Amino acid sequence: MAHINANFKNLPASYLFSEIARRVKAYQNQHPSIEVLRLGIGDVTLPLSKTVVTRLHEAVDQQRLIESFRGYAPEVGYDFLKQTIADQDFKKRGVVIEPEEIIISDGAKSDAANIQELFSADAVIAVGDPVYPVYIDSNVMAGRLKNYDAALGRWHDLVYLPMNSSNHFVPALPAAQVDLIYLCYPNNPTGATITKAELQEWVNYANATKAVIIFDAAYERFIKDPSLPHSIYECEGAKTCAIELRSFSKAAGFTGLRLGYCVIPRALILDGTSLLDLWIRRQGSKYNGAPYIIQQAGEAVYSEQGQRETQEAIDFYLDNARLIKDGLASIHLEAYGGDNGPYIWMKNPEGMNSWETFDYLLDKAHVVGTPGSGFGPSGEGYFRLSAFGQRETILKAIQAIKQVF
Ligand code: PLP
């Protein structure tokens, strides 16, 4: 008799965004004529750049000719893309990453969820809290996290690293041993950044305690402040303790195309085994490579024209973020983030928790955001607004928020 993987039963009933969708749908059913302004889920709204679309067409046309047709892609990615990434994302910033240390994937969500497979079942997991939920759910499905306290909204077997305004959303080093640490900067959901000196402390800590950092840099392209690190490998010693995840989703509007990559340095060795070799072995067994056409489109992002066009889109979103932040400041609502990332982390109005703020804003301003508590215990008291909207939606939402507070 077959049985289900009982770990799935440990997952909390509702994924955050499903619950939001459910509440919004219920509201719309009751109020069909009201326009709901969505600043909730962080999907891009601008179309792909001209350069990317042109390359997509070229790559599609190649598939009609016997000499340029491509079947299965290499499971680690095509050399043309890996070489360009090594040059443009790393060498240009003074970081040496070899193309073989870059593994192309269909996006950072898969990599963030799958990477835990490389670690032992008893690995102690630590996450910056509030947290991108994938880091936790994937470890629940793998059986590392079993004891969820629904009343407290926290896992007893997970080490939470609280991030709040008093530590400017950069957590303190853990007091007890942890094995796998998930950090994300620029941060989702808080929009916060980490300085190179702060990140260096984490790298030193990981090397000293033989922990591994999973550094999620999905929002790296939003960094405007030239002093901030774009990659964890800008820190000394990171190659022996860190894996970095990157994504084309928010950087170049690839949420629908699907492309990302994972960096595992050769020097990252655990129990005498290279994690890069393990990951290549894993991908070889479970993944058949990101499509050629999409990898070509990804390569086009790095062309001069491609860079210029994608930067324009990012600047547009950052302008949205500034408008939201200025709007909140004008009504004296405390807000963080938005300067080097596409998210605004608003402090809830006095006396309201995150879901109360959600319901209030939906009902009174018809604005949908994301309750901070959905991202972890330290998210309670906050509310995430996403800057990935059409300008008109953003302006209407700010106006509406101003009117109800
Ligand atoms: N990591 C973080 C922190 C994210 O916020 C997201 C998407 O929202 C991802 C990873 C997933 O990116 P992708 O679209 O490449 O799967």
Residues whose N, C-alpha, C, O or C-beta is under 5 A from the ligand:
A	BS01	PLP	G42 G107 A108 K109 S110 Y132 C184 N188 D216 A218 S247 S249 L259 G260
